[in-house]
């Protein structure tokens, strides 16, 4: 739909950066589920406000990374300044793009903190999903003004009445007040922008106070170093200022300051209530942390803004190159990714089964998947990852406390107690699946916290579940038990002690580190049986019988046997066969060199890889997209 | 000089069997001088060139101790052709007194008369491709002979004064343990002094491999193969035949195939015929495969060699371990590289090597070890 912009960007002289009065500013974000059309709507806004010409429009302009584009996930938020005129008055709108996934809750919360309002965008054919609901609650906690919007109203399967009632009830408005747009055709988008101007509060920062700006995103750029996105709360940041990071006290020169619309435009500065970017020449996002407060070195603020927290890895997994000689490449690749990912932590790990690799900490499963995929795609690495594990706090009988990031580092000796992280999970399902979901949550040691009907046939279930159960294979099972209809959100909150044990898998009495797991005592047996059964089928027969055992400490809880190989001989070896047979032998010996030795058992690495990757812990990509 | 053996490959068959990946042709009329009728003359021409090449390289052989006509089906040629080739060979290098001269034969490619002619012409031993005594197994293998004919042929061969060996194949898809027993008992009932038994190997480029891929045949099971091997070994032993190589049994040491032992002990041999391999002091060479191309090269006075390799010292050691470990005399432990010698005791403890022989300084496979010979070899080679 061709819409003429109401003002050209270069004509709006009264809303220039650093000189726009706060009452002419509106800062908002869009809360939406992955495929509910957030990026398409954002693109349409860029076009309708005239800052991106139609022919320059690249579909989903704001999502820059390939993986994001393919998965429809926005990992890194950015901010775009757009001019818009209502009743003859020019306004500058800042649209702050938020990450859409549970693993990035902290980043989401900082993006929300940079806004006064949020557009709640829901697909008119699908209704609200659990993660959107979680982010909506988060926005409400930040006292954001919510604008409920149904998208994709042009779709044949759209049920705007039904879902308007559903979100009206959630937000507390009449269904008629729910706006209806089509990001695809542009219908309703100008009206939505008008609504943003009319209903969202303007920022109310202190103009004369020392500068305080909150970092809500920090992105590493190969050419420019770290680009930091900030919301100025009080005072001004000017291009000549020296700045301080209040969490660390580090000083930085401002090399450039500006706004994105959507390409970067350097400015003389940015003022209270405004959103922009700055470049200081630092090379690592850890020096410019999301949530930190920036102030000027001269006449700086005394108190930082509230809400800063360091990202804390929740899930750990071992990453190993399938080809051991790729280890240095993996190390360099992680070093590079770290520049752009403040939440990524890792340290070297050596596994008897998998060789040299790294123990890597992630915010959650999606973060793990994204990092792994970037390593494989951008650095051409073939990787194997061990089953994801959470962080356990183990207290020994003698009172010493040990933090266990890796089951194979579980301490020897008498354990007094083990605490595991727990998560608050929100599950939205059609009501017909309530029974199935409850049964599943029960089997995963869940406690029902509450249940609400969002509409006649959709239910919100709130559970407390051990995080370890969620990262194991919960999501896959949830999807399969609800024919793909359930959506899940979780948020780590606290820990609990539980009757947990470490199960080792032994090959001929030797533990195979990659398969050790910390599980609830009630699940130990089935884990042992599953894993030993799986390995029995994957490990080739040896010259001798090989017992595969699952053990808790020295107690064997499950056992399988790989029977000894009985025949390994070529029956004919005459004059014409000798060269060929010798070459075959050499080939077999080469193959043997690539085997891993667990005691005297030779195991092809492929067997370990198959045992780990056939693990249900990794949802397939297709399923994830449907989420 | 070392003793010389000669292998003469006859690349013709009446029918190509479904499991066979040997260099053989069922069309007797091949162009370019490669036809069956011209074969003997071609082979003799190659013998002349081989002798000249050896002499030029400084190798002079005093006598030939063994000759082996293999195939294909050598007895598809007229007996006179085989005799003519043998005569030509001995005119170049004399046969040693008591030399072993074997030909392979199919039960339906020989007659009382042809066997008698072969014996008269100097053939001393015949190795008959019996494969099985069970009609359904023979049918799966595409073998056309009537199993009833085997004892008859053995009888004729014996009457002609020939030593007789029977060849069996076990592990054919669909074959039961009882079928194997039937076949072995039938072979032993012929009162032969030598038996070979091979597990069926389905090579990738054969008709049987295609049937397997299409799911028309069941893949061989290694445990079933092991059971069948043990059954063959038990029955042979009970009949007084003891193993002297993984797949060969003989009544006495005199009945062992001296020609094959020459391969396994690193002897020198000529390889005559399309696709044949030869060995001379670490030089391995092999001929072009197609009879027509073979004939054309010979016509220009060129040795029909496709390629060759000079086996490096370490590889010669690998070959020696690989071949000698397969025979009942075993391998001197001194041959095993020092850094591998600790594996000898490990394999003894696993039941793969005979403890008494090892104490006496030789690595000799037990029956369990014979079935795992390749695994043991891999652990002993450098």
Interface residues (C-beta under 8 A of the other chain):
Chain A: X543 X544 X565 X566 X567 X568 X569 X570 X571 X572 X573 X574 X575 X576 X578 X579 X581 X582 X585 X586 X588 X589 X592
Chain B: X7 X197 X198 X199 X201 X222 X223 X225 X226 X229 X246 X247 X260 X263 X264 X269 X271 X275 X276 X277 X278 X279 X284 X286 X309 X311 X315 X318 X319 X322 X323 X326 X350 X352 X368 X370 X371 X372 X373 X374 X375 X377 X378 X381
